[in-house]
Amino acid sequence: MKEIIDTSLIIAIDFDGTIHDFKHPVKGRKMGEPINGAREALKILKSKGYEIIVFCYWAYNERSIKTISDWMNYFNLPYDDITNIKPDAKAYIDDRGIRFTNWKEVLECI
């Protein structure tokens, strides 16, 4: 029997462009710094009891997950899990997301 997960306290957040500023890598490095306000927002979400799941399309193996984890820890950014699979969650925060209201409005946004 499949376990039922309460997603009411899970927030899924895209890594690149939402937490990590990939457009401006630090000189001599492949990665940039956190997006302005990310640390504070993640800390507020944790203080309110949310589980933070970071999702990134390139978090497909242990090495890449460790890279993201090390980066998050270096910048003191709270999180609970890192995955490349979009998890069940109360909300999704993504810099490329389109909020669905109806298909007419979605097509206009695209």
C-alpha positions as CSV (number, residue, x, y, z in Angstrom):
1,M,0.0,0.0,0.0
2,K,1.4,3.4,-1.0
3,E,2.1,5.8,1.9
4,I,0.0,9.0,1.9
5,I,2.3,12.0,2.3
6,D,0.9,15.2,3.8
7,T,2.2,17.8,1.3
8,S,0.7,20.8,3.2
9,L,4.0,21.7,4.7
10,I,6.3,20.9,1.7
11,I,7.6,23.8,-0.4
12,A,9.5,22.7,-3.6
13,I,11.9,25.3,-4.9
14,D,13.9,25.3,-8.1
15,F,17.6,25.7,-7.6
16,D,18.9,27.6,-10.6
17,G,17.5,31.1,-11.0
18,T,15.5,31.0,-7.8
19,I,18.0,30.1,-5.1
20,H,21.3,30.1,-7.1
21,D,22.3,33.0,-9.4
22,F,23.7,30.9,-12.2
23,K,23.8,33.9,-14.6
24,H,26.6,35.5,-12.6
25,P,29.2,32.9,-11.6
26,V,31.9,33.9,-9.2
27,K,35.2,34.6,-11.1
28,G,37.1,31.4,-11.3
29,R,34.1,29.2,-10.4
30,K,31.2,27.6,-12.2
31,M,28.6,28.7,-9.6
32,G,27.3,32.1,-8.5
33,E,26.1,33.4,-5.2
34,P,22.5,33.0,-3.8
35,I,19.8,35.2,-5.3
36,N,19.2,38.3,-3.2
37,G,16.8,37.5,-0.4
38,A,17.0,33.7,-0.8
39,R,18.7,33.0,2.6
40,E,16.2,35.1,4.5
41,A,13.2,33.6,2.7
42,L,14.4,30.0,3.2
43,K,15.0,30.7,6.9
44,I,11.5,32.2,7.3
45,L,9.9,29.1,5.6
46,K,11.9,26.8,7.9
47,S,10.8,28.8,11.0
48,K,7.2,28.3,9.9
49,G,7.7,24.6,9.8
50,Y,7.9,24.0,6.1
51,E,10.0,21.2,4.6
52,I,12.1,22.6,1.8
53,I,12.8,20.4,-1.2
54,V,15.2,21.8,-3.7
55,F,14.8,20.5,-7.2
56,C,17.2,20.9,-10.0
57,Y,17.2,19.1,-13.4
58,W,20.9,18.3,-13.0
59,A,20.7,16.8,-9.5
60,Y,20.6,13.3,-11.1
61,N,23.4,11.6,-9.3
62,E,25.2,11.6,-5.9
63,R,28.0,13.9,-7.1
64,S,25.7,16.6,-8.4
65,I,23.5,16.4,-5.4
66,K,26.6,16.8,-3.2
67,T,27.7,19.8,-5.2
68,I,24.3,21.5,-4.6
69,S,24.3,20.4,-0.9
70,D,27.9,21.7,-0.4
71,W,26.9,25.0,-2.0
72,M,23.7,25.3,0.1
73,N,25.7,24.6,3.3
74,Y,28.5,27.0,2.4
75,F,26.0,29.8,2.1
76,N,24.0,28.6,5.2
77,L,20.8,28.0,3.3
78,P,18.4,25.6,5.0
79,Y,16.9,22.7,3.1
80,D,15.6,19.2,3.7
81,D,16.2,17.4,0.4
82,I,17.6,17.8,-3.1
83,T,16.2,16.0,-6.1
84,N,15.8,16.2,-9.8
85,I,12.2,15.0,-9.6
86,K,9.5,17.5,-9.0
87,P,8.0,16.4,-5.7
88,D,4.5,16.6,-4.3
89,A,4.2,19.9,-2.5
90,K,1.9,22.6,-1.3
91,A,3.6,25.1,-3.6
92,Y,6.3,25.3,-6.3
93,I,8.7,28.3,-6.6
94,D,10.3,28.4,-10.0
95,D,11.8,31.3,-12.0
96,R,10.3,29.9,-15.2
97,G,6.9,28.9,-13.9
98,I,3.6,30.0,-15.4
99,R,0.7,30.1,-13.0
100,F,-2.1,28.1,-14.4
101,T,-5.5,29.7,-14.3
102,N,-6.9,28.6,-17.6
103,W,-5.4,27.5,-20.9
104,K,-6.3,30.7,-22.7
105,E,-4.2,32.8,-20.3
106,V,-1.4,30.2,-20.3
107,L,-1.2,30.5,-24.1
108,E,-1.2,34.3,-23.9
109,C,1.8,34.1,-21.5
110,I,3.7,31.9,-23.7
